[in-house]
Amino acid sequence: NNIKTTNVKLLIAADELCLGDLCNFIEKYFLENKRLLEQNLVLIQDITTKFSQFKELSRFYKKAIRRDPSLIFKASDFINIKEDTLLYLLE
């Protein structure tokens, strides 16, 4: 959980500081850890909608949810999903 929190904070900070290489590295790390992405779907998807830098993560979620919409409801952080995020993911 601390690793997840740290990586998410790094992702946001890297984007805000315009550190493209670090953004790419962290995005790649998340994409290589699919289970982490699925478990924290709401948190990470929310970040990808706020920061346009993370196009690969956004594409991953769109494809994954198109294949299996139940991923949203299986995410450990589902209770935190915002209505607009849910609608975006299901469109």
C-alpha positions as CSV (number, residue, x, y, z in Angstrom):
1,N,0.0,0.0,0.0
2,N,2.9,2.4,0.8
3,I,4.5,1.5,-2.5
4,K,1.2,2.3,-4.4
5,T,0.8,5.6,-2.6
6,T,4.4,6.6,-3.2
7,N,4.2,5.7,-6.9
8,V,0.9,7.6,-7.4
9,K,2.4,10.7,-5.7
10,L,5.5,10.4,-7.9
11,L,3.2,10.1,-11.0
12,I,1.4,13.4,-10.0
13,A,4.6,15.2,-9.0
14,A,6.4,14.2,-12.2
15,D,3.5,15.5,-14.3
16,E,3.3,18.8,-12.4
17,L,7.0,19.4,-12.6
18,C,7.0,18.5,-16.3
19,L,9.5,15.6,-15.8
20,G,8.6,13.6,-18.9
21,D,11.2,10.9,-18.5
22,L,10.0,10.2,-14.9
23,C,6.4,10.2,-16.0
24,N,7.2,7.7,-18.7
25,F,9.1,5.5,-16.3
26,I,6.4,5.4,-13.7
27,E,3.7,4.9,-16.3
28,K,5.7,2.0,-17.7
29,Y,6.1,0.6,-14.2
30,F,2.3,0.6,-13.7
31,L,1.6,-0.9,-17.1
32,E,3.9,-3.8,-16.3
33,N,2.1,-4.4,-13.0
34,K,-1.4,-5.1,-14.3
35,R,-2.7,-6.5,-11.0
36,L,-1.7,-3.2,-9.3
37,L,-3.6,-1.3,-12.0
38,E,-6.7,-3.5,-11.6
39,Q,-6.7,-3.3,-7.8
40,N,-6.4,0.5,-7.8
41,L,-8.4,1.2,-10.9
42,V,-10.3,4.1,-9.6
43,L,-7.4,6.0,-8.1
44,I,-5.1,5.6,-11.1
45,Q,-7.8,6.2,-13.7
46,D,-8.8,9.4,-11.9
47,I,-5.2,10.6,-12.2
48,T,-5.1,9.7,-15.9
49,T,-8.2,11.8,-16.5
50,K,-6.7,14.8,-14.7
51,F,-3.3,14.6,-16.3
52,S,-3.2,14.2,-20.1
53,Q,0.5,13.0,-19.9
54,F,-0.6,9.5,-19.1
55,K,-2.1,8.4,-22.4
56,E,-0.9,4.8,-22.2
57,L,-2.6,4.2,-18.8
58,S,-5.8,5.8,-20.1
59,R,-5.7,3.5,-23.2
60,F,-5.0,0.5,-20.9
61,Y,-8.1,1.2,-18.8
62,K,-10.4,1.8,-21.8
63,K,-9.4,-1.4,-23.4
64,A,-9.5,-3.5,-20.2
65,I,-12.9,-2.2,-19.3
66,R,-14.2,-2.7,-22.8
67,R,-13.2,-6.4,-22.5
68,D,-14.4,-6.8,-19.0
69,P,-16.6,-4.1,-17.5
70,S,-16.8,-6.0,-14.2
71,L,-13.2,-4.8,-13.5
72,I,-14.6,-1.6,-12.3
73,F,-16.7,-3.3,-9.6
74,K,-13.9,-5.7,-8.6
75,A,-11.4,-2.9,-7.9
76,S,-10.5,-2.6,-4.3
77,D,-11.1,1.1,-4.4
78,F,-14.5,1.0,-6.3
79,I,-16.3,2.7,-3.4
80,N,-14.3,5.8,-4.1
81,I,-15.3,6.1,-7.8
82,K,-16.9,9.4,-8.9
83,E,-20.0,9.4,-11.0
84,D,-18.4,11.1,-13.9
85,T,-15.5,8.7,-13.9
86,L,-17.8,5.7,-13.9
87,L,-19.8,7.2,-16.8
88,Y,-16.6,7.9,-18.7
89,L,-15.3,4.4,-18.2
90,L,-18.6,2.8,-19.2
91,E,-19.2,4.9,-22.4
